[in-house]
Amino acid sequence: MNTGSDEPGEVAMAANDAKSDRAAEQQEQALGSRAPAFIKARRILHLSWQVGIFVVGLAVVVAGIIMLPLPGPGWVVIFGGMAIWATEFVWAQLVLRWTKRKVTEAAQRALDPKVRRRNIILTSIGLVLIAAIMGFYVWKFGLVMPWKIKDQ
């Protein structure tokens, strides 16, 4: 076979590359405000729209930061606030794209057979250690709680 691009596999790869290039171009065009046209047409209205979006997004991000040490889905709420900001601000859209790319890369790495095998082995070792410690505790002290409970 020759090394030209007339081979079926290479033609399919070139078509996929063209599709991904078009998708990337469309994503690049999607940067910017998603406010309705009548809001974009008036500068004061658009500025107040942006301030409102910023305040709402800030409130959501702050709520997510508060949820980090407290019970609640802190990171999910933070990314929700970023998504609110991304409806209006290019910098937030770029941050979200970067985050999505990194999460996708991490998911692909996690699905790697070597990484999965390592994670399974480490989890098994951890569970065995916890079971050994719990077994030793029960053997040494019985099923007594570590704190003293006095009957009244």
SULLINRA-V968801 format. One record per helix or strand of 2 or more residues. SS is the DSSP state (h for helix, s for strand). FROM is the first residue (numbers start at 0). LEN is the number of residues. If there is no record, write none. Layout:
ss=SS from=FROM len=LEN
ss=SS from=FROM len=LEN
This chain:
ss=h from=7 len=22
ss=h from=36 len=4
ss=h from=42 len=27
ss=h from=73 len=13
ss=h from=89 len=21
ss=h from=112 len=29
